[in-house]
């Protein structure tokens, strides 16, 4: 299956979108590192937490009566299958009673838009949700009827679009408050992204088990909310399903929750799994669905049969030989070439290889993350693409690389903070060292002189040999390529380039004569454009070119651990000079 179709299916099995709409929205994303976008603003996540709490007990053919979820970073669209779920949301709307007491979510506004009912949360309306009703149902009528009922009780609605939020509360000089005067904290403001992630992936549960039901409840805990998902499955299905933990722990398509080590308990009546230190509990029970799901159409059946088929994270390298290859990408000016590393890793992962993009740094703020890997893209096959971080100053880089060699086929390492000491940027722990830099070869040079009192500028054509020497002096002035054995060069090219012309090919030959062969070229995205890989949305021609170049680069690499001692000796000799 092509990666485009696989990503579309994965998104649809979480959101319930139509095939056409899912394709269009995926092409609008910067990349496919997050097929189901997370809420960007805290008010957006908080609004979705309120909605999940209000809709959590709903029933229907679709989960909670929501037939389609359309997530984006700054908005969420919910398409309802009937008016009943919308009626359960009316209790969130704020109003003022006859005693001037306020009820509901005070900074929530609701009004009729061109397509449906728009909900806005916060003073700047940073949280936005669009509610769409079923065909032929006008949700505006229900909202107007609710307003009339509130006004008949001589209450004042506070959810209209023109209702002011009131002045900001004054800042207190003293931060000390007693339990009697402290204002209670709204639990939906504490870690609301968990509920947001569940609502945005509402259709995950029927994708796991056809004909199942799901409800959501919350309990206050440590100023926040712990959520419980009750997943009802037909009696002919087993209670335990490994895919529940796989989907919820997935960091790309899923919410990326952590499975609790001692949070799994199954018996004949139920299967209970907990995640993220008990913040989420999934309870699977047998139930009779009063509204069994209709037999899925052809497109939906394809989604149900193509659940996440990703290679799972290795268990401490068990069963793998210690033969992983470490490639270090080096930028002449010490920059972090994460984009180039991801391009190579994506191609190799698509060729059924396990790849890791490893950032090596010395940041004290990230000391606890050293040696941890996280999935970066979906591949839909046995290949995998992960990213990781290692601390070479405060951590144990050599042991972490040894573990990575046991778990991955290729480790692409990038080491930062070496601009003042170029030698410190070349790691003897790597098997190959490749320079990544621009591939713009000069074809002419200019000379300026004064003759007879006049300024004269002359353009002089360069041969391929002269252009190669000029390029080396300009780009590799800080790299001791003549003293330390380096594997070669990977050059940036224009995003629409499909290979070197005659002049560039001649310069490549001259660079190889100077000991720096050009292993391949990678297309660079235009400025301010998303930098995509072959595991993202790419034109077919660029996908083919990028794949060919990355495999050509891989074929130029040497065996793992073959020349480590020789490279280290060369570094020491150069340092002593």
JOCORRA-V964139 format. One record per helix or strand of 3 or more residues. SS is the DSSP state (2 for helix, 1 for strand). FROM is the first residue (numbers start at 1). TO is the last residue. Records with the same first field share a line. If there is no record, write none. Layout:
SS->FROM-TO / FROM-TO
This chain:
2->3-15 / 19-27 / 42-55 / 63-65 / 84-92 / 139-152 / 187-189 / 193-200 / 204-208 / 242-249 / 298-305 / 338-350 / 364-369 / 397-407 / 422-425 / 464-475 / 502-513 / 540-555 / 564-576
1->66-72 / 75-80 / 108-112 / 117-121 / 127-132 / 213-221 / 224-233 / 259-266 / 270-275 / 280-286 / 325-330 / 354-361 / 372-377 / 384-391 / 410-415 / 432-438 / 444-451 / 454-461 / 488-494 / 518-524
